[in-house]
């Protein structure tokens, strides 16, 4: 794990609301998990209004990343450890 900027990632959306982020994650994931606000990915707590949704697609994470003063982004990140962490600790959403 590490800093997002040091990872292989793609930005799906910028400056979106938490609700918009959830919909984008839903549309771009094959597996979906609910996690509590503060759940850590890349050693950073996720911000959001429950339910916070994290997706997995092709063994990559799809989630909302909120950067202070820059807003919320939906990103796709290659993070095998993070995928395992979400699968073990998140609540599957069907």
Secondary structure, 3 states (H helix, E strand, C coil): CCCHHHCCEEEEECCCCHHHHHHHHHHCCCEEEEECCCCEECCEECCCCCCEEEEEECCEEEEEEEECCCEEEEEEECCHHHHHHHHHHCEEEC
